[in-house]
């Protein structure tokens, strides 16, 4: 538009954020959390997560380049964001913010878990970080610069939608505060580790990349923490969050999101 460029990835991230915010607010309200406080929290959390995503990418994936080109650090439109960095910075900020505002981190984390998963899935629809070349050509591969590549973005979108469906179903079956968030962290890390085999990132120990190492670290820390909190954060059976059941329409909507995402992706990359 004139001299101003609008990127598809930015659009899908924005749409994913809108969907995520809607679900986070809906879940927070149902769990009896203060909607005004949650709205303020989400605003700050988005800013911190974007900064964290950028910083982690710079430090973990391409530090040498940015040391030589420091002004490129601020060129976010050129690419270079890490969802794992957003997650780590978001958790650290949330722990500090919820303690300062006397909010329940674990209840909020449970409410936000499905929202984060659906936001990630929608955001991946516009991602332009393709996978590695296919050793054996399959019909779902994409032709980029005369190479048939794995559609790693779609692999992650589908896995994130499956994770969202699981978390959405689990909302009414939680045994302790924080359980859904723990399942999200482990599920997301497994998803990313799977997709990482089809992407090209800095290798730590073949065939594992820096993203694999980060995923394994998140899983390890999450399991250790879960052993502690599940004994001290029991959910009251009368809590509103227990009186919920996913409907067939909601599952149909998840499938529709997957279909729309695939249609958008292959319409652009045909």
C-alpha positions, 0 to 999 in steps of 0.5 A, spaced: 500 500 500 504 505 497 510 505 500 508 501 506 508 493 506 503 488 509 506 481 510 501 475 510 505 472 516 504 479 520 496 478 518 495 471 520 499 472 527 494 478 528 488 474 526 491 468 531 492 473 537 485 476 536 482 469 536 487 467 542 485 474 546 477 472 545 478 465 548 483 467 553 478 472 556 472 467 555 476 462 559 478 467 564 471 470 565 468 462 566 474 461 571 471 467 575 477 471 574 477 479 573 476 481 566 479 488 567 485 485 570 486 480 565 485 485 559 491 489 562 495 483 563 494 480 556 496 487 553 503 487 557 504 480 555 503 481 548 508 486 548 513 482 552 512 476 548 514 479 541 520 482 544 522 476 547 521 472 541 526 477 537 531 477 543 531 469 543 532 468 535 537 473 535 541 470 541 540 462 540 539 462 532 543 468 529 547 472 534 554 472 529 550 476 524 546 481 529 553 482 532 556 484 525 549 488 523 546 491 530 541 495 526 538 489 523 536 487 530 530 492 530 528 490 523 522 485 525 519 485 518 525 482 515 523 476 519 527 472 525 522 471 531 522 465 535 515 462 538 519 459 544 522 465 546 516 468 546 513 463 551 519 463 555 519 471 556 511 470 557 512 465 562 517 469 566 513 476 565 507 472 567 510 470 574 512 476 576 506 480 574 501 475 577 505 476 583 505 483 583 498 484 582 496 478 586 493 474 581 493 466 580 498 465 575 496 457 575 489 459 574 490 464 568 495 459 565 490 454 564 485 459 561 490 461 556 493 455 554 488 453 549 488 460 547 495 460 545 495 453 542 489 456 537 493 463 536 500 459 534 496 454 529 493 460 525 499 464 525 503 459 522 498 459 516 502 465 513 509 463 515 514 463 510 519 459 513 519 452 509 521 445 511 527 442 508 527 438 501 523 432 501 528 426 500 522 422 497 517 427 493 510 427 496 503 430 493 503 435 499 510 438 498 511 445 496 515 447 490 520 453 492 525 455 487 525 449 483 525 444 490 520 440 493 520 442 500 516 439 506 510 444 508 513 445 515 508 450 517 502 446 515 505 440 519 505 445 525 499 448 524 495 441 524 499 439 530 497 445 534 490 444 532 490 437 535 493 440 541 488 446 542 482 440 541 485 436 547 486 442 551 479 445 550 476 438 552 481 437 558 478 444 561 473 440 565 477 434 567 483 438 571 485 435 577 489 441 579 490 448 577 496 449 572 494 442 569 492 444 562 498 449 562 503 443 563 499 439 558 500 445 553 507 446 555 509 438 554 504 438 548 507 444 544 514 442 545 513 435 542 510 438 536 516 443 535 521 437 536 517 433 531 516 439 526 524 441 527 526 434 524 523 437 517 526 444 518 533 447 517 536 450 524 543 450 527 545 443 529 547 442 536 548 435 536 546 431 529 540 431 528 538 435 534 537 443 533 537 448 538 530 448 538 530 441 540 534 442 545 530 448 548 524 443 547 527 438 551 529 443 556 522 446 557 519 438 557 524 437 563 523 443 567 515 442 566 515 435 569 519 437 575 515 443 576 508 439 575 510 434 581 511 440 586 504 444 584 499 438 583 500 436 590 499 444 593 494 446 588 488 442 588 481 444 584 475 445 588 470 441 584 465 446 585 469 451 581 466 453 574 471 451 570 469 444 572 462 445 569 464 445 561 464 440 555 466 441 548 460 441 543 461 437 536 460 444 533 467 446 536 470 440 533 467 442 527 470 449 527 477 446 529 477 442 522 474 448 518 480 452 521 485 446 518 481 446 512 482 454 511 489 454 513 491 449 508 487 452 502 490 459 504 497 456 504 496 452 498 493 457 494 499 462 495 504 456 494 501 452 488 
